[in-house]
Amino acid sequence: MPNAIVTGGSAGLGLALITDLVAAGWTVTTTARNRATLAQVADPLDGVHWLAGDVADPDHRERLVRLAAEAGPIELLINNASELGGSPQPQLRDLAGDTFARILAVNLVAPLELINAARPWLAPDAVIINLSSDAAADHYAGWGGYAASKSALDHLTATLAAEEPERRWYAVDPGDLRTAMHQAAFPGEDISDRPLPETASPAFLRLITTRPASGRYRAAEVA
Ligand SMILES: NC(=O)c1ccc[n+]([C@@H]2O[C@H](COP(=O)([O-])OP(=O)(O)OC[C@H]3O[C@@H](n4cnc5c(N)ncnc54)[C@H](OP(=O)(O)O)[C@@H]3O)[C@@H](O)[C@H]2O)c1
């Protein structure tokens, strides 16, 4: 069975992704910080292995890739877990240094370090997907810290594609989704008009199976 790591599988898009991947025959190793929530959603899913922890923790990343490698070569890695940096998000003049450092640690450093930790078991033609955002390409007041992390992650993804063309490297903007993170980004607003994360997941499955050229994609275009 093909073998994957997907971070942030206990909720939102990550949960939709692990659900659809195991339905498609993948074995998936996932993680999230809240152990009880992760166990509750992952235990009923055949083919899902999980380990609670923080992707910003190097020891946790190492344990996660070793757990995933027990199922064989890692053919897919999706860096989905992410940090918004506050709700409401502060404007840049009010962005505390430790908050910005935390955003970068989770959204930028952890994805690259997880890829590098997985390298001993990463299949030569593996697919790596890093979650981007429209905020990586556009500029919105209050989104500066998060957007900078996603923009830099897009850049890392493109650089990895140039350095390792035998693999597929995708930065994917899933579009607005009705999730806890989206609600935190719009505190107090009714976000019931946003699509559910399950609607974005098929675009990821399509990328994985059709393997178009490495690059930045919007889920709506892929679907
Ligand atoms: N929702 C949108 O509208 C939207 C739009 C554009 C891009 N995105 C991107 O899509 C991805 C998924 O977003 P989402 O809205 O589905 O988020 P979400 O509903 O908030 O879910 C985030 C998941 O990641 C886990 N997580 C967060 N920080 C973590 C950490 N440091 N270590 C390990 N796990 C962590 C969470 O569990 P714990 O809290 O228990 O750790 C949860 O399982 C993110 O990369 C986000 O930037 C989302």
Ligand as a Chemical Component Dictionary entry (heavy atoms), coordinates in Angstrom:
data_LIG
# 
_chem_comp.id                   LIG 
_chem_comp.type                 NON-POLYMER 
_chem_comp.pdbx_formal_charge   0 
_chem_comp.three_letter_code    LIG 
# 
loop_
_chem_comp_atom.comp_id 
_chem_comp_atom.atom_id 
_chem_comp_atom.alt_atom_id 
_chem_comp_atom.type_symbol 
_chem_comp_atom.charge 
_chem_comp_atom.model_Cartn_x 
_chem_comp_atom.model_Cartn_y 
_chem_comp_atom.model_Cartn_z 
_chem_comp_atom.pdbx_ordinal 
LIG N1  N1  N 0  -9.009 27.146 6.078  1  
LIG C1  C1  C 0  -8.704 27.986 5.096  2  
LIG O1  O1  O 0  -9.532 28.799 4.644  3  
LIG C2  C2  C 0  -7.310 27.961 4.514  4  
LIG C3  C3  C 0  -7.028 28.842 3.458  5  
LIG C4  C4  C 0  -5.758 28.842 2.909  6  
LIG C5  C5  C 0  -4.796 27.969 3.399  7  
LIG N2  N2  N 1  -5.081 27.128 4.422  8  
LIG C6  C6  C 0  -4.043 26.222 4.900  9  
LIG O2  O2  O 0  -4.560 24.903 4.925  10 
LIG C7  C7  C 0  -3.930 24.154 5.985  11 
LIG C8  C8  C 0  -4.992 23.520 6.865  12 
LIG O3  O3  O 0  -5.744 24.570 7.464  13 
LIG P1  P1  P 0  -7.104 24.270 8.239  14 
LIG O4  O4  O 0  -7.936 25.466 8.049  15 
LIG O5  O5  O -1 -7.616 22.921 7.891  16 
LIG O6  O6  O 0  -6.579 24.282 9.762  17 
LIG P2  P2  P 0  -7.320 23.767 11.101 18 
LIG O7  O7  O 0  -8.735 23.417 10.850 19 
LIG O8  O8  O 0  -6.997 24.780 12.135 20 
LIG O9  O9  O 0  -6.536 22.398 11.427 21 
LIG C9  C9  C 0  -5.178 22.458 11.697 22 
LIG C10 C10 C 0  -4.680 21.066 12.029 23 
LIG O10 O10 O 0  -3.252 21.137 12.256 24 
LIG C11 C11 C 0  -2.951 20.760 13.605 25 
LIG N3  N3  N 0  -1.838 21.594 14.051 26 
LIG C12 C12 C 0  -1.809 22.944 14.137 27 
LIG N4  N4  N 0  -0.614 23.356 14.590 28 
LIG C13 C13 C 0  0.135  22.235 14.768 29 
LIG C14 C14 C 0  1.456  22.003 15.213 30 
LIG N5  N5  N 0  2.266  23.015 15.586 31 
LIG N6  N6  N 0  1.919  20.731 15.263 32 
LIG C15 C15 C 0  1.113  19.699 14.899 33 
LIG N7  N7  N 0  -0.158 19.863 14.463 34 
LIG C16 C16 C 0  -0.639 21.123 14.415 35 
LIG C17 C17 C 0  -4.267 20.969 14.373 36 
LIG O11 O11 O 0  -4.379 20.183 15.542 37 
LIG P3  P3  P 0  -3.845 20.717 16.974 38 
LIG O12 O12 O 0  -4.395 22.087 17.166 39 
LIG O13 O13 O 0  -4.353 19.703 17.948 40 
LIG O14 O14 O 0  -2.353 20.711 16.890 41 
LIG C18 C18 C 0  -5.267 20.504 13.305 42 
LIG O15 O15 O 0  -5.262 19.088 13.216 43 
LIG C19 C19 C 0  -3.008 25.148 6.709  44 
LIG O16 O16 O 0  -1.693 25.014 6.220  45 
LIG C20 C20 C 0  -3.573 26.504 6.314  46 
LIG O17 O17 O 0  -2.588 27.517 6.378  47 
LIG C21 C21 C 0  -6.328 27.103 4.990  48 
# 
loop_
_chem_comp_bond.comp_id 
_chem_comp_bond.atom_id_1 
_chem_comp_bond.atom_id_2 
_chem_comp_bond.value_order 
_chem_comp_bond.pdbx_ordinal 
LIG N1  C1  SING 1  
LIG C1  O1  DOUB 2  
LIG C1  C2  SING 3  
LIG C2  C3  SING 4  
LIG C2  C21 DOUB 5  
LIG C3  C4  DOUB 6  
LIG C4  C5  SING 7  
LIG C5  N2  DOUB 8  
LIG N2  C6  SING 9  
LIG N2  C21 SING 10 
LIG C6  O2  SING 11 
LIG C6  C20 SING 12 
LIG O2  C7  SING 13 
LIG C7  C8  SING 14 
LIG C7  C19 SING 15 
LIG C8  O3  SING 16 
LIG O3  P1  SING 17 
LIG P1  O4  DOUB 18 
LIG P1  O5  SING 19 
LIG P1  O6  SING 20 
LIG O6  P2  SING 21 
LIG P2  O7  DOUB 22 
LIG P2  O8  SING 23 
LIG P2  O9  SING 24 
LIG O9  C9  SING 25 
LIG C9  C10 SING 26 
LIG C10 O10 SING 27 
LIG C10 C18 SING 28 
LIG O10 C11 SING 29 
LIG C11 N3  SING 30 
LIG C11 C17 SING 31 
LIG N3  C12 SING 32 
LIG N3  C16 SING 33 
LIG C12 N4  DOUB 34 
LIG N4  C13 SING 35 
LIG C13 C14 SING 36 
LIG C13 C16 DOUB 37 
LIG C14 N5  SING 38 
LIG C14 N6  DOUB 39 
LIG N6  C15 SING 40 
LIG C15 N7  DOUB 41 
LIG N7  C16 SING 42 
LIG C17 O11 SING 43 
LIG C17 C18 SING 44 
LIG O11 P3  SING 45 
LIG P3  O12 DOUB 46 
LIG P3  O13 SING 47 
LIG P3  O14 SING 48 
LIG C18 O15 SING 49 
LIG C19 O16 SING 50 
LIG C19 C20 SING 51 
LIG C20 O17 SING 52 
# 
